[in-house]
């Protein structure tokens, strides 16, 4: 029997195996290409839809919670210590932690971190403003949000924090 015989079962199996291998390689490359197109906000949004917990790292600080809103550069997280408004470009790393549960994303009309900061200014609450790198943090009321900074009224006076340096803003839950 000739090796190129179209009725050769061995040839048929080899062709099927080769086609399957080529398909698997193409599928793998397509998945890699799709992953390369994602932004960090896409990863966070997918985690919010699936109900997964995320961990962000900012310097030596670690913050775990459930993303409940993600849009552009903004992610809102529910953490055990309160709600955090995260500026995604300000974090060093984001890890999706698989958890059981359904995603419960919230719907808002806020498009950016800057918009969220403007909303926080309207509340009469204290926040912890954590800077990129995690070394600097300021606790107090957000007095105003300017074009390039946020003014925080702290126990030692007003501190002007450059918006481009803010990694996240944490609203602490009140302890009874």
Order of alpha helices (4+ residues) and beta strands (2+ residues): alpha-alpha-beta-beta-beta-beta-beta-alpha-beta-beta-beta-beta-beta
